[in-house]
Amino acid sequence: MSLNLASETAAALMADAARAADDSNRKHPSLQVLCARLERIMHGHAAQALLTAGDLPERAGVVTLPAWSWDHPLIDVGRKDKAHGTGERMLMPVRNNWDTPMVVLVADESVPVSYSTRGMGHATAGQSKLVRRPGLAPVTAVDSMPSLAEPVFVGAGTTSRIGAQLNKLVVDGKAAHWEVVQGLEPKLRTAVYQAHASVSYEIGNSTGVVEPMLDELGLEQIVDTMMYGELQDEDETAERVKDKPSAIFRLIELCLGPECFLRVDPLKYMTKHMRRDAEAQIRRKIGDPHIGPKVREIARRHPRAEIADIVAAYREVYPKDRLSLPRARAALSVSPSASARSTLLVPDSFNSQAIYEGSQAA
């Protein structure tokens, strides 16, 4: 019995250790999905560049390099890296920057590569080789960082097979792009309503009445514009303005840069950008200049002043803004749309606490 008990205890300890190791190597689930999609977009762009350049080699291997490493953050990220319920620390994404495109054609015996990995408080660098070896598959997807001691091996395929693989990466990248867009839609909608609450509260501080500035239709129009781009006219059946990407499309392109997430994770970066862009769109729709809050702040300090005096006081505090009388009048006369007065500031379908917290962020 004692031997059996000892063996069972040892097995239990080993199982606990294995679970602890799994927990310590667990990636943040939402960020894992988002980062995988962004990586597929990057691979698609790199593959498209190779196809556009043309002149593919007669025989080569195709290697896709990883955009992310995963590690425990060395900077404060709040509770972002803590697992819900258990509090176990999770791995966060750290961006890799390669000295080659993220899709490499290995036509020679080997191709040297080097990289730097920066973000979440980490800063490392390394180098390796992509080595062509007969008999192996002509496509290799690298999912961990290689080294000189552990090079990447790949076989070789014909020009037609190389082209087919590159086209496959392009198609997958485009699919990933739409997956990111669709995944961001609920977050964007929340950001728009938070920004609307913030703008409404800020203007209410000057007018003495806190009320919605836009109705739900107006807010949905902003969501639509930020998602898919501006319409050529107000007709909902009109085409989108060409050569002018939407705010979400521009945001995704920003997130593909290697220096984008040095001090923040991708989700937080995207959320802050969506909130900022949403506020700008709301102010634009209600005719409020982007310096409107500062104008109203100065006006509150001088409650009995004429508008010319407010402009003069503003210019003393913010001389570089070059505030004009028309812009000052626009900021001080901004009012809700006619149908907004009967609209709930916080729709029943939204988390009221989240909207309230958004309004306090101004």
Order of alpha helices (4+ residues) and beta strands (2+ residues): alpha-alpha-beta-beta-beta-beta-beta-beta-beta-beta-beta-alpha-alpha-alpha-alpha-alpha-alpha-alpha-alpha
